[in-house]
């Protein structure tokens, strides 16, 4: 896929916005010489925990603290160009991917089902835009956005300017501009994470956290149920937006006719 002519083959050939997005999503560990491109809704909170333990900011991965997604983390965007080049050339680089529709559903259920800030900021806007008779309504809670309304919103959004929780993985991590040494998958999270920790020489006591007990997994059945609630034509229009995530990472396209 990356061999095709129009694909960017270096960080420096990306547009300014693309490069900014990418560098802000790559976390740096200088002691163990690795770079991790984080993708929201693909176990990134747990990887950030691991990175904080490796840097000494957290005692262990099981410490009960609310995740701060900025504090005690070092981003590639914090460095000048020559230092970015050096790390890209010499460090072990990895990222994790997930079936694109399962990731979208996970973002939808989490952000619109549980997080008030997202309901107020995005939910209310989506309802005004796509629900008849609500365009001028000032008092919308945004906590009852349907999956179809969310999909319609995604269809109208520019992938390069989307919120990171539903921005395509391709746009976040640019796997053609960066030669990742390892691309793990959410579907094989346990074994892939163990491989990465061993590969970067993490101390024996540092392990990948187990899934939280409250976590609601997206099963095949759940995903099927939600996709079936969306009119076929919207689904058919949505897939091209995420086509690079399907084709680059080997996920089969959902069969929209069934």
Protein Blocks (a to p, Z undefined) as FASTA:
>chain_A
ZZpmklcfbfklpcfklmmmmmmmpccdfklopaddddehilplmmmmmmmmmnopafbl
klccdddfkgopacfklpcfklmmmmmmmmccddddddfklmmmmmmmmmmmmmmklmmm
mmmmmmmmmmghilmmmbbghlaccfklmmmmmmmpcfklgcfklgcfklmnopmlpccf
bdcdfklmmmmmmmmmmmnopafklccddddfklccddfklmmmmmmmpcfklmmmmmmm
mmmmmmmnopacddfkZZ
